[in-house]
Amino acid sequence: MLYREAGQFKATYVADQAMLPIVQDRWFIAAVLGLAYVVVPFVASEYWLQAVLIPFLVFCMAAIGLNLLTGYAGQLSLGTGGFMAVGAYSTYKLVTMFPEMNVIVAFLLSGMIAAGVGLIFGIPSLRIKGFYLAVATLAAQFFLSWMFNKVPWFYNYNPSGTITAPPRTFATLMVTGPEATAETRYLIALILVTVFALAAKNLVRGRIGRSWMAIRDMDIAAEIIGIRPFQTKLLAFAISSFYCGVAGAMSLFLWLGSAETEAFDLLTVSFPVLFMVIIGGLGSILGSFLGAAFITLVPVFLTNAPQLFGFTMATDLQKHLEVMIFGGLIIYFLIVEPQGFARLWQIAKEKLRRWPFPY
């Protein structure tokens, strides 16, 4: 078989602890990135770029942020949509108040603002956990949505209450606004997701990630061995909120173009992102991608599958099937395979490495 590591010797500790120690894995990742960067922008239609691939990348960023908090640090959060709204509204205010500001810099600054908000709402995590912490983050979701609705300054006193991404350029390319092409916005989103996914993967492999996992597994034991729970949990909330804030900025400027607070509410964003993390795999960066791909592609499949088989399906029936499939899979993975698609992928790789004696 092709997926074998026989003959691949590690001569140094650094090589043994590499992110992708097997050569075939490096080839596979290089092929996927080459396909995403070189082939997809020239082959995919505007519908696939605008309606499927760009939202997939946005949800990947949000799912990575929530996975850092919930999957690695063990802190349950239902306020993802609120933190994404902070990123979207902060970017909107920055680029309208400072028109000369680079839009990517605005994305990063908005992520830092969202991180500050995450620090504030992460303070209760020292005293409460589990369901009670989820309720506290749910309160953050409702409070932030209310604030962005009721304070006209955040949407520049627009009578409609909406915020619209103004046209901005990056390296002489129009990346936001109605004149920006879907290919350009897709590539900007892809670059951001690639960089931040790599940063998250290295983060969880280091001291900070080990501290998060120690707190997740047994916080009392982690405190005994010298890990400070309060600072560790707050750092998890800050970094997770940073990722969600950047995802919110991407959602407004690279995907939607204009939005209201309903675009970041509980049912539209917070619950779907949580489903992505559960279905894809808690405590796995790859699981964030797999979960986002599943949640994004299932509605597309349910919309187009009836036409492929020669019959029509009512829109409400499609939505009901979508909810039933999501709910059934969440129950299945929670009972049978709590680590989701990422664990199934890992099992398949282990069987290939042991072929023809996979068991």
Contacts in CASP RR format, 6 or more apart in sequence:
PFRMAT RR
TARGET T0000
AUTHOR 0000-0000-0000
METHOD contacts of the structure
MODEL  1
MLYREAGQFKATYVADQAMLPIVQDRWFIAAVLGLAYVVVPFVASEYWLQ
AVLIPFLVFCMAAIGLNLLTGYAGQLSLGTGGFMAVGAYSTYKLVTMFPE
MNVIVAFLLSGMIAAGVGLIFGIPSLRIKGFYLAVATLAAQFFLSWMFNK
VPWFYNYNPSGTITAPPRTFATLMVTGPEATAETRYLIALILVTVFALAA
KNLVRGRIGRSWMAIRDMDIAAEIIGIRPFQTKLLAFAISSFYCGVAGAM
SLFLWLGSAETEAFDLLTVSFPVLFMVIIGGLGSILGSFLGAAFITLVPV
FLTNAPQLFGFTMATDLQKHLEVMIFGGLIIYFLIVEPQGFARLWQIAKE
KLRRWPFPY
1 352 0 8 1.000
1 355 0 8 1.000
2 24 0 8 1.000
3 22 0 8 1.000
3 24 0 8 1.000
3 349 0 8 1.000
3 352 0 8 1.000
3 353 0 8 1.000
3 355 0 8 1.000
4 24 0 8 1.000
4 353 0 8 1.000
5 21 0 8 1.000
5 22 0 8 1.000
5 23 0 8 1.000
5 24 0 8 1.000
5 353 0 8 1.000
8 21 0 8 1.000
8 22 0 8 1.000
8 23 0 8 1.000
10 16 0 8 1.000
10 21 0 8 1.000
15 21 0 8 1.000
19 201 0 8 1.000
19 202 0 8 1.000
19 205 0 8 1.000
20 26 0 8 1.000
20 29 0 8 1.000
33 194 0 8 1.000
36 190 0 8 1.000
37 187 0 8 1.000
37 190 0 8 1.000
40 49 0 8 1.000
40 53 0 8 1.000
40 186 0 8 1.000
41 49 0 8 1.000
41 183 0 8 1.000
41 186 0 8 1.000
41 187 0 8 1.000
42 183 0 8 1.000
44 53 0 8 1.000
44 186 0 8 1.000
46 182 0 8 1.000
49 182 0 8 1.000
49 183 0 8 1.000
49 185 0 8 1.000
49 186 0 8 1.000
50 182 0 8 1.000
50 255 0 8 1.000
51 300 0 8 1.000
52 296 0 8 1.000
52 297 0 8 1.000
52 300 0 8 1.000
53 186 0 8 1.000
54 182 0 8 1.000
54 185 0 8 1.000
54 186 0 8 1.000
54 189 0 8 1.000
54 254 0 8 1.000
54 255 0 8 1.000
55 251 0 8 1.000
55 255 0 8 1.000
55 296 0 8 1.000
56 292 0 8 1.000
56 293 0 8 1.000
56 296 0 8 1.000
56 297 0 8 1.000
57 186 0 8 1.000
57 189 0 8 1.000
57 190 0 8 1.000
57 192 0 8 1.000
57 193 0 8 1.000
57 250 0 8 1.000
58 189 0 8 1.000
58 247 0 8 1.000
58 248 0 8 1.000
58 250 0 8 1.000
58 251 0 8 1.000
58 254 0 8 1.000
58 255 0 8 1.000
59 247 0 8 1.000
59 272 0 8 1.000
59 273 0 8 1.000
59 276 0 8 1.000
59 292 0 8 1.000
59 295 0 8 1.000
59 296 0 8 1.000
60 193 0 8 1.000
60 197 0 8 1.000
60 288 0 8 1.000
60 289 0 8 1.000
60 292 0 8 1.000
61 192 0 8 1.000
61 193 0 8 1.000
61 196 0 8 1.000
61 243 0 8 1.000
61 244 0 8 1.000
61 246 0 8 1.000
61 247 0 8 1.000
61 250 0 8 1.000
62 80 0 8 1.000
62 81 0 8 1.000
62 84 0 8 1.000
62 243 0 8 1.000
62 244 0 8 1.000
62 247 0 8 1.000
62 248 0 8 1.000
62 269 0 8 1.000
62 273 0 8 1.000
63 273 0 8 1.000
63 276 0 8 1.000
63 277 0 8 1.000
63 287 0 8 1.000
63 288 0 8 1.000
63 289 0 8 1.000
63 291 0 8 1.000
63 292 0 8 1.000
64 196 0 8 1.000
64 197 0 8 1.000
64 200 0 8 1.000
64 243 0 8 1.000
64 285 0 8 1.000
64 288 0 8 1.000
65 200 0 8 1.000
65 239 0 8 1.000
65 240 0 8 1.000
65 242 0 8 1.000
65 243 0 8 1.000
65 244 0 8 1.000
65 247 0 8 1.000
65 288 0 8 1.000
66 77 0 8 1.000
66 80 0 8 1.000
66 240 0 8 1.000
66 244 0 8 1.000
66 273 0 8 1.000
66 274 0 8 1.000
66 276 0 8 1.000
66 277 0 8 1.000
66 288 0 8 1.000
67 277 0 8 1.000
67 281 0 8 1.000
67 282 0 8 1.000
67 283 0 8 1.000
67 284 0 8 1.000
67 285 0 8 1.000
67 287 0 8 1.000
67 288 0 8 1.000
68 200 0 8 1.000
68 203 0 8 1.000
68 204 0 8 1.000
68 212 0 8 1.000
68 236 0 8 1.000
68 239 0 8 1.000
68 240 0 8 1.000
68 243 0 8 1.000
69 75 0 8 1.000
69 77 0 8 1.000
69 236 0 8 1.000
69 237 0 8 1.000
69 239 0 8 1.000
69 240 0 8 1.000
70 76 0 8 1.000
70 77 0 8 1.000
70 274 0 8 1.000
70 277 0 8 1.000
70 282 0 8 1.000
71 216 0 8 1.000
71 277 0 8 1.000
71 281 0 8 1.000
71 282 0 8 1.000
71 283 0 8 1.000
72 204 0 8 1.000
72 209 0 8 1.000
72 212 0 8 1.000
72 213 0 8 1.000
72 216 0 8 1.000
72 236 0 8 1.000
72 283 0 8 1.000
73 212 0 8 1.000
73 213 0 8 1.000
73 215 0 8 1.000
73 216 0 8 1.000
73 232 0 8 1.000
73 233 0 8 1.000
73 236 0 8 1.000
73 240 0 8 1.000
74 212 0 8 1.000
74 215 0 8 1.000
74 216 0 8 1.000
75 122 0 8 1.000
75 125 0 8 1.000
75 129 0 8 1.000
75 133 0 8 1.000
75 233 0 8 1.000
75 236 0 8 1.000
75 237 0 8 1.000
76 129 0 8 1.000
76 130 0 8 1.000
76 131 0 8 1.000
76 133 0 8 1.000
76 134 0 8 1.000
76 137 0 8 1.000
77 133 0 8 1.000
77 134 0 8 1.000
77 137 0 8 1.000
77 237 0 8 1.000
77 240 0 8 1.000
78 134 0 8 1.000
78 135 0 8 1.000
78 137 0 8 1.000
78 138 0 8 1.000
78 141 0 8 1.000
78 266 0 8 1.000
78 270 0 8 1.000
78 271 0 8 1.000
78 274 0 8 1.000
79 137 0 8 1.000
79 138 0 8 1.000
79 140 0 8 1.000
79 141 0 8 1.000
79 266 0 8 1.000
79 270 0 8 1.000
80 141 0 8 1.000
80 244 0 8 1.000
80 269 0 8 1.000
80 270 0 8 1.000
80 273 0 8 1.000
80 274 0 8 1.000
81 141 0 8 1.000
81 244 0 8 1.000
81 264 0 8 1.000
81 265 0 8 1.000
81 266 0 8 1.000
81 268 0 8 1.000
81 269 0 8 1.000
81 270 0 8 1.000
81 273 0 8 1.000
82 140 0 8 1.000
82 141 0 8 1.000
82 144 0 8 1.000
82 145 0 8 1.000
82 244 0 8 1.000
82 264 0 8 1.000
82 269 0 8 1.000
82 270 0 8 1.000
83 114 0 8 1.000
83 117 0 8 1.000
83 118 0 8 1.000
83 140 0 8 1.000
83 144 0 8 1.000
83 240 0 8 1.000
83 241 0 8 1.000
83 244 0 8 1.000
83 245 0 8 1.000
84 114 0 8 1.000
84 244 0 8 1.000
84 245 0 8 1.000
84 247 0 8 1.000
84 248 0 8 1.000
84 251 0 8 1.000
84 264 0 8 1.000
84 269 0 8 1.000
85 144 0 8 1.000
85 145 0 8 1.000
85 148 0 8 1.000
85 248 0 8 1.000
85 261 0 8 1.000
85 264 0 8 1.000
86 110 0 8 1.000
86 111 0 8 1.000
86 113 0 8 1.000
86 114 0 8 1.000
86 117 0 8 1.000
86 144 0 8 1.000
86 241 0 8 1.000
86 245 0 8 1.000
87 110 0 8 1.000
87 111 0 8 1.000
87 113 0 8 1.000
87 114 0 8 1.000
87 244 0 8 1.000
87 245 0 8 1.000
87 246 0 8 1.000
87 248 0 8 1.000
87 249 0 8 1.000
88 110 0 8 1.000
88 163 0 8 1.000
88 245 0 8 1.000
88 248 0 8 1.000
88 249 0 8 1.000
88 251 0 8 1.000
88 252 0 8 1.000
88 259 0 8 1.000
88 263 0 8 1.000
88 264 0 8 1.000
89 148 0 8 1.000
89 154 0 8 1.000
89 155 0 8 1.000
89 163 0 8 1.000
90 109 0 8 1.000
90 110 0 8 1.000
90 111 0 8 1.000
90 113 0 8 1.000
90 114 0 8 1.000
90 245 0 8 1.000
90 249 0 8 1.000
91 103 0 8 1.000
91 106 0 8 1.000
91 107 0 8 1.000
91 109 0 8 1.000
91 110 0 8 1.000
91 248 0 8 1.000
91 249 0 8 1.000
91 252 0 8 1.000
91 253 0 8 1.000
92 154 0 8 1.000
92 155 0 8 1.000
92 156 0 8 1.000
92 163 0 8 1.000
92 165 0 8 1.000
92 252 0 8 1.000
93 154 0 8 1.000
93 156 0 8 1.000
94 101 0 8 1.000
94 106 0 8 1.000
94 109 0 8 1.000
94 110 0 8 1.000
95 101 0 8 1.000
95 103 0 8 1.000
95 106 0 8 1.000
95 165 0 8 1.000
95 166 0 8 1.000
95 168 0 8 1.000
96 156 0 8 1.000
96 166 0 8 1.000
98 106 0 8 1.000
99 166 0 8 1.000
102 170 0 8 1.000
103 168 0 8 1.000
103 169 0 8 1.000
103 170 0 8 1.000
103 175 0 8 1.000
103 176 0 8 1.000
103 253 0 8 1.000
104 170 0 8 1.000
104 188 0 8 1.000
104 192 0 8 1.000
106 249 0 8 1.000
107 192 0 8 1.000
107 246 0 8 1.000
107 249 0 8 1.000
107 250 0 8 1.000
107 253 0 8 1.000
108 246 0 8 1.000
110 245 0 8 1.000
110 246 0 8 1.000
110 248 0 8 1.000
110 249 0 8 1.000
111 241 0 8 1.000
111 242 0 8 1.000
111 243 0 8 1.000
111 245 0 8 1.000
111 246 0 8 1.000
111 249 0 8 1.000
112 242 0 8 1.000
113 245 0 8 1.000
114 241 0 8 1.000
114 242 0 8 1.000
114 244 0 8 1.000
114 245 0 8 1.000
114 246 0 8 1.000
115 238 0 8 1.000
115 239 0 8 1.000
115 241 0 8 1.000
115 242 0 8 1.000
116 238 0 8 1.000
116 241 0 8 1.000
117 140 0 8 1.000
117 144 0 8 1.000
117 241 0 8 1.000
118 140 0 8 1.000
118 237 0 8 1.000
118 238 0 8 1.000
118 240 0 8 1.000
118 241 0 8 1.000
119 234 0 8 1.000
119 237 0 8 1.000
119 238 0 8 1.000
119 241 0 8 1.000
121 136 0 8 1.000
121 137 0 8 1.000
121 140 0 8 1.000
121 237 0 8 1.000
122 136 0 8 1.000
122 137 0 8 1.000
122 233 0 8 1.000
122 234 0 8 1.000
122 237 0 8 1.000
123 234 0 8 1.000
124 133 0 8 1.000
124 136 0 8 1.000
125 133 0 8 1.000
125 136 0 8 1.000
125 233 0 8 1.000
125 234 0 8 1.000
125 237 0 8 1.000
126 229 0 8 1.000
126 230 0 8 1.000
126 233 0 8 1.000
128 136 0 8 1.000
138 266 0 8 1.000
141 265 0 8 1.000
141 266 0 8 1.000
141 270 0 8 1.000
145 261 0 8 1.000
145 264 0 8 1.000
145 265 0 8 1.000
147 154 0 8 1.000
148 154 0 8 1.000
148 155 0 8 1.000
148 261 0 8 1.000
149 161 0 8 1.000
149 261 0 8 1.000
152 158 0 8 1.000
152 161 0 8 1.000
154 163 0 8 1.000
155 161 0 8 1.000
155 162 0 8 1.000
155 163 0 8 1.000
156 163 0 8 1.000
161 260 0 8 1.000
162 258 0 8 1.000
162 259 0 8 1.000
162 260 0 8 1.000
163 252 0 8 1.000
163 258 0 8 1.000
163 259 0 8 1.000
163 260 0 8 1.000
164 257 0 8 1.000
164 258 0 8 1.000
165 176 0 8 1.000
165 177 0 8 1.000
165 252 0 8 1.000
165 253 0 8 1.000
165 256 0 8 1.000
165 257 0 8 1.000
165 258 0 8 1.000
166 176 0 8 1.000
166 177 0 8 1.000
167 174 0 8 1.000
167 176 0 8 1.000
167 177 0 8 1.000
167 178 0 8 1.000
167 179 0 8 1.000
167 180 0 8 1.000
168 174 0 8 1.000
168 175 0 8 1.000
168 176 0 8 1.000
168 177 0 8 1.000
168 253 0 8 1.000
169 175 0 8 1.000
170 188 0 8 1.000
173 184 0 8 1.000
174 180 0 8 1.000
174 181 0 8 1.000
174 184 0 8 1.000
175 184 0 8 1.000
175 185 0 8 1.000
175 188 0 8 1.000
175 253 0 8 1.000
175 254 0 8 1.000
176 185 0 8 1.000
176 253 0 8 1.000
176 254 0 8 1.000
176 257 0 8 1.000
177 253 0 8 1.000
177 257 0 8 1.000
185 254 0 8 1.000
185 255 0 8 1.000
186 254 0 8 1.000
188 254 0 8 1.000
189 250 0 8 1.000
189 254 0 8 1.000
189 255 0 8 1.000
192 246 0 8 1.000
192 250 0 8 1.000
196 243 0 8 1.000
196 246 0 8 1.000
197 285 0 8 1.000
197 288 0 8 1.000
197 289 0 8 1.000
200 243 0 8 1.000
200 285 0 8 1.000
201 285 0 8 1.000
203 209 0 8 1.000
203 239 0 8 1.000
204 212 0 8 1.000
204 213 0 8 1.000
204 283 0 8 1.000
204 285 0 8 1.000
208 235 0 8 1.000
211 222 0 8 1.000
211 227 0 8 1.000
211 232 0 8 1.000
212 232 0 8 1.000
212 236 0 8 1.000
214 221 0 8 1.000
214 222 0 8 1.000
214 225 0 8 1.000
214 227 0 8 1.000
215 222 0 8 1.000
215 227 0 8 1.000
215 229 0 8 1.000
215 232 0 8 1.000
215 233 0 8 1.000
215 236 0 8 1.000
219 229 0 8 1.000
222 229 0 8 1.000
222 232 0 8 1.000
223 229 0 8 1.000
248 264 0 8 1.000
251 259 0 8 1.000
251 263 0 8 1.000
251 264 0 8 1.000
252 258 0 8 1.000
252 259 0 8 1.000
252 263 0 8 1.000
256 263 0 8 1.000
262 268 0 8 1.000
263 269 0 8 1.000
272 295 0 8 1.000
275 291 0 8 1.000
275 295 0 8 1.000
275 326 0 8 1.000
275 327 0 8 1.000
275 330 0 8 1.000
276 288 0 8 1.000
276 291 0 8 1.000
276 292 0 8 1.000
276 294 0 8 1.000
276 295 0 8 1.000
277 287 0 8 1.000
277 288 0 8 1.000
277 291 0 8 1.000
278 330 0 8 1.000
278 333 0 8 1.000
278 334 0 8 1.000
278 340 0 8 1.000
279 290 0 8 1.000
279 291 0 8 1.000
279 294 0 8 1.000
279 295 0 8 1.000
279 326 0 8 1.000
279 329 0 8 1.000
279 330 0 8 1.000
279 333 0 8 1.000
279 340 0 8 1.000
279 341 0 8 1.000
280 287 0 8 1.000
280 288 0 8 1.000
280 290 0 8 1.000
280 291 0 8 1.000
280 294 0 8 1.000
280 333 0 8 1.000
280 340 0 8 1.000
280 341 0 8 1.000
280 342 0 8 1.000
281 287 0 8 1.000
281 288 0 8 1.000
281 290 0 8 1.000
281 291 0 8 1.000
281 333 0 8 1.000
281 338 0 8 1.000
281 339 0 8 1.000
281 340 0 8 1.000
281 341 0 8 1.000
281 342 0 8 1.000
281 343 0 8 1.000
282 338 0 8 1.000
282 339 0 8 1.000
282 340 0 8 1.000
283 339 0 8 1.000
283 342 0 8 1.000
284 339 0 8 1.000
284 342 0 8 1.000
284 343 0 8 1.000
286 342 0 8 1.000
286 345 0 8 1.000
287 340 0 8 1.000
287 341 0 8 1.000
287 342 0 8 1.000
290 340 0 8 1.000
290 341 0 8 1.000
290 342 0 8 1.000
290 345 0 8 1.000
291 341 0 8 1.000
294 329 0 8 1.000
294 341 0 8 1.000
295 326 0 8 1.000
298 322 0 8 1.000
298 325 0 8 1.000
298 326 0 8 1.000
299 318 0 8 1.000
299 322 0 8 1.000
302 313 0 8 1.000
302 318 0 8 1.000
302 321 0 8 1.000
302 322 0 8 1.000
303 318 0 8 1.000
306 312 0 8 1.000
306 313 0 8 1.000
333 340 0 8 1.000
337 343 0 8 1.000
337 344 0 8 1.000
350 358 0 8 1.000
351 358 0 8 1.000
351 359 0 8 1.000
352 358 0 8 1.000
END
